[in-house]
């Protein structure tokens, strides 16, 4: 098999290639930040603030399910509206800028992965290249899937429960803009990162730290841990809401089992004896 690189590059050559890759990513990020900043008023009203009213498409869908779901599906048909307030003079302007940045960062993620792949590709052998390319491709899909799950299910269900929860009847909830954005961005990005678990499992299996047999043996323990985690994310306590969060996490665990390496057989591990 041929060497990974036909032409040997010095450390400074590699550094120069990396510098231009980062420069292109920075330019793409800047362009997307400007585009998001211009479109932000529309994005904010229709997308980011969507979960604050009962017109949100997830609430409408759950309300339609609740009509025939009996006691299993909670009632989402009641009117729901949370007014987000601003208590700092510059908060709306700073939120406009910061949200444009974070949204642009999500949008530039596929291009960032492409640049990383282009930088690493010359150093890989052919068999390594195929595996890393699939990992980058699947990692990008899983990241966006995780962000979508965070936006569609985890954040709105958690937000609706917490804004309706009161510790005393004389306490009124008033949700500030900073509090809303911190929770919104935090949950969406965390779910995007959580969905990278299969890629992490694949890397750990390549390092020989985990294998299929190990993950299968610990499946029952993983179910308990994931149920506890889902209960913490969605503290409403009803089985339907709990299952909406638990099922994606469990599917991630099952996907991790599919992508990791099988356990090495003893015959493969032990060296063959040579006859004298």
Protein Blocks (a to p, Z undefined) as FASTA:
>chain_A
ZZfblbdcdfklmmmmmmmmmmmmmmmmmmmmmmmmmmmmmmmmmmmmmmmpckbmklmm
mmmmmmmnojmlccfkbccddddddfbfklmmmmmmmmmmmmmmmmmmmmmmmmmmmmmm
mmpcfklmmmmmmmmmmmmmmmmmmmmmmmmmmmmmmmmmmmmpcfbfkbccdddfklmm
mmmmmmmmmmmmmmmmmmmmmmmmmnopacfklmmmmmmmmmmmmmmmmmmmmmnopakl
mmmmmmmmmmmmmmmmmmmccdddfklmpccdddZZ
